[in-house]
Amino acid sequence: MANQKGGVGKTTTAINLATALAACGKQVLIVDLDPQGNASTGLGIDRARRVVTSYDLLEGGASAREALLPTLVPGMSIIPASVDLSGAEIELVSALRREFLLREALKPILNSYDYVLIDCPPSLGLLTLNALVAADAVLVPLQCEFLALEGLSHLMMTIQRIKEVLNPSLEIQGVVLTMFDKRNSLSDLVAADVRGHLGHKVYDTVIPRNVRISEAPSHGKPVLLYDLKCPGAQAYIHLASEMLRRERMEPEAA
């Protein structure tokens, strides 16, 4: 989950998409790579339980298996984050193969999961670079607001450079439009603009503005557990369904 702009719904999408995939019977892992640790908080992992974190993985002080914590959602685990990550950008500058630290740390546990979702910080620094080198694909949450495409084009160029130099298998999984307000004509204009530029890469499912989505993290729950029937929860169920459907269609098309 990557977008250098903050407040676009990366963490919300990571938590709730993971929950929906787990509800489909998939084994899912969330890697919280944001120093703010919002994904960990949003899944009810209090700071006292974050003894081994993603920071320890990058520093080489612990294995991924040691960092794993169960969540409220059956079939879903998390590698939590702590504020220590905020210093990692500087501490890891001189590290050998610094762009590959996360990929190497996650290798031993990848076979245990159907999906590993990495929640990136709102920047294109070393943490996000590690995530993009470790990943097979990038899902971009994009807020329906003016200038959304400007930041997206920068991210696309970054992804292309990483694909050429560090991770040839990296692909754009898709773009999901978030915070869509059907009462606001701007949301429709942004959605049309994004679809015009990126076509089928943009998911049909849009995530609406929904107060229940905003409330859920304060209760330490995904919105699917907080209020399954609300429009936001239903949208994430549809997003997971669309993702699984697209993945089934790709091999058939090939």
C-alpha positions in Angstrom: 0.0 0.0 0.0 1.9 3.0 -1.2 1.3 6.7 -1.7 3.6 9.5 -0.7 0.7 11.7 0.3 -0.7 11.2 3.8 -4.3 10.8 4.7 -5.4 9.0 1.5 -6.5 5.8 3.3 -3.4 3.5 3.0 -3.7 2.1 6.5 -7.5 1.9 6.4 -7.3 0.0 3.2 -4.5 -2.3 4.5 -6.5 -3.2 7.6 -9.9 -3.7 6.0 -8.7 -5.3 2.8 -6.7 -7.8 4.8 -9.8 -8.5 7.0 -11.9 -9.1 4.0 -9.3 -11.4 2.4 -9.1 -13.3 5.7 -12.9 -13.7 5.7 -12.5 -15.4 2.3 -10.3 -18.0 4.0 -7.0 -16.6 3.0 -4.0 -16.5 5.4 -3.0 -12.8 5.6 -0.1 -10.9 7.1 0.1 -7.1 7.6 3.6 -5.6 7.9 3.3 -2.2 9.6 6.1 -0.1 8.1 4.8 3.3 9.2 6.5 4.8 12.3 3.1 6.1 13.4 2.1 2.5 13.8 -1.5 3.2 12.9 -2.1 -0.2 11.4 -1.0 -1.8 14.7 -3.3 0.6 16.7 -6.2 0.0 14.3 -6.0 -3.7 15.0 -6.0 -3.3 18.7 -2.2 -4.0 19.3 -1.3 -1.8 22.2 2.2 -0.4 22.5 3.1 -2.7 25.4 2.7 -5.7 23.1 5.0 -4.3 20.4 8.2 -5.8 21.8 9.6 -7.0 18.5 8.7 -4.8 15.6 9.4 -4.2 11.9 12.2 -1.9 13.1 14.0 -5.0 14.6 13.6 -6.8 11.2 15.3 -4.0 9.3 18.1 -3.7 11.9 18.6 -7.5 11.9 17.9 -7.8 15.6 15.1 -10.3 15.3 13.5 -12.7 12.8 10.1 -12.1 11.2 8.7 -15.1 13.0 9.6 -13.5 16.4 7.8 -10.3 15.4 4.5 -12.0 14.4 1.4 -11.2 16.5 -2.1 -12.6 16.1 -5.0 -10.2 15.6 -8.7 -10.2 16.4 -9.3 -11.5 12.9 -8.9 -15.3 12.4 -6.3 -16.1 9.8 -4.6 -12.6 10.0 -1.3 -11.7 11.7 0.6 -8.5 12.0 4.2 -7.5 12.3 3.7 -4.3 14.3 5.6 -0.9 14.1 7.0 1.3 16.7 8.2 4.9 16.8 11.8 3.5 16.5 11.1 3.3 12.8 11.3 7.1 12.5 15.1 6.8 13.0 15.6 3.9 10.6 15.9 6.1 7.5 19.1 7.6 8.9 20.4 4.5 10.7 20.2 2.3 7.7 21.8 4.7 5.2 25.2 2.9 5.5 23.8 -0.6 5.7 24.9 -3.2 3.1 22.2 -3.8 0.5 19.9 -1.5 2.5 17.1 -1.6 -0.1 16.8 -5.4 0.3 16.6 -5.6 4.1 12.8 -6.2 4.3 12.8 -8.6 1.5 15.4 -10.8 3.1 13.7 -10.6 6.5 10.3 -11.7 5.2 11.6 -14.6 3.0 11.5 -17.3 5.7 7.7 -16.8 6.4 6.3 -16.0 2.9 5.1 -19.6 2.3 2.9 -19.4 5.4 0.7 -16.7 3.8 -1.5 -16.1 0.8 -1.2 -12.4 1.0 1.3 -10.1 2.7 0.2 -6.5 2.8 2.8 -3.8 3.6 1.5 -0.6 5.0 4.0 2.1 3.9 4.7 5.5 5.5 3.5 8.7 3.6 6.8 9.3 1.9 9.1 7.8 -0.7 12.1 7.3 1.6 14.1 4.2 2.5 11.2 2.5 4.3 8.9 2.7 1.3 11.8 1.7 -1.0 12.3 -1.4 1.1 8.6 -2.2 0.8 8.6 -1.7 -3.0 11.7 -3.9 -3.4 10.1 -6.7 -1.3 6.7 -6.5 -3.0 5.3 -8.3 -6.0 2.8 -5.5 -6.7 1.7 -2.0 -5.5 -1.8 -1.1 -4.5 -2.3 2.7 -4.6 -5.1 4.2 -2.5 -6.0 7.5 -4.1 -8.1 10.2 -2.4 -10.8 11.7 -4.7 -9.5 15.3 -4.5 -7.9 17.9 -6.7 -4.2 17.4 -7.6 -4.5 13.6 -6.9 -3.0 12.8 -10.2 0.0 14.9 -9.7 1.2 12.9 -6.7 0.2 9.7 -8.5 2.5 10.4 -11.5 5.5 10.9 -9.2 4.8 7.6 -7.5 4.4 5.9 -10.9 7.8 7.2 -12.0 9.4 5.9 -8.8 7.8 2.5 -9.2 9.1 2.4 -12.8 12.7 3.2 -11.7 12.6 0.6 -8.9 11.3 -2.0 -11.5 14.2 -1.2 -13.8 16.9 -1.2 -11.2 16.0 -3.2 -8.1 12.8 -5.3 -8.6 12.0 -6.4 -12.1 8.9 -8.2 -11.0 7.2 -5.2 -9.4 3.8 -4.3 -11.0 1.0 -1.9 -10.3 -1.7 -4.1 -8.8 -4.2 -1.3 -9.1 -5.5 2.0 -7.9 -8.4 2.2 -5.5 -10.3 5.5 -5.2 -10.9 6.4 -1.5 -13.0 8.9 0.3 -15.4 9.2 -2.6 -18.3 11.6 -1.8 -21.2 11.0 -4.2 -22.6 14.4 -3.2 -19.5 16.2 -4.4 -19.1 16.6 -8.2 -15.3 16.8 -7.7 -15.2 13.2 -6.7 -16.8 12.2 -10.0 -14.4 14.5 -11.9 -11.3 13.0 -10.2 -12.6 9.5 -10.7 -13.2 10.1 -14.4 -9.8 11.7 -14.8 -7.9 8.8 -13.1 -9.8 6.2 -15.1 -9.1 8.2 -18.3 -5.3 8.0 -17.5 -5.0 4.5 -16.1 -8.0 2.6 -17.5 -8.4 -0.9 -16.2 -5.7 -0.4 -13.5 -8.3 1.5 -11.5 -10.6 -0.7 -9.5 -14.4 -0.5 -10.2 -15.0 -0.5 -6.4 -14.7 2.9 -4.8 -14.4 3.5 -1.0 -16.9 6.1 0.2 -16.5 8.7 2.8 -18.0 7.0 5.8 -18.0 8.0 9.5 -17.9 4.4 10.6 -14.6 3.8 8.8 -13.2 6.8 10.8 -14.6 5.5 14.1 -13.4 1.9 13.9 -9.6 2.5 14.6 -10.4 4.2 17.9 -12.0 0.9 19.0 -9.0 -1.1 17.8 -11.1 -2.9 15.1 -11.3 -3.1 11.3 -14.6 -1.5 10.2 -15.7 -5.0 9.1 -15.8 -6.0 12.7 -17.0 -2.7 14.0 -20.0 -2.3 11.7 -20.2 -4.9 8.9 -23.4 -3.5 7.4 -22.1 0.1 6.9 -21.3 1.3 3.4 -17.5 1.4 4.1 -17.3 -2.2 5.3 -19.4 -3.4 2.3 -17.1 -1.5 -0.1 -14.0 -3.3 1.3 -15.7 -6.6 0.9 -16.4 -5.7 -2.7 -12.8 -4.6 -3.2 -11.5 -7.9 -1.9 -13.9 -9.8 -4.2 -12.8 -7.7 -7.2 -9.1 -8.3 -6.4 -9.6 -12.0 -6.2 -11.7 -12.1 -9.4 -9.0 -10.1 -11.3 -6.3 -12.4 -10.1 -8.2 -15.4 -11.3 -8.8 -13.8 -14.7 -5.1 -12.8 -15.3 -3.8 -16.4 -15.7 -6.8 -17.3 -17.9 -6.0 -14.3 -20.1 -2.4 -15.2 -20.3 
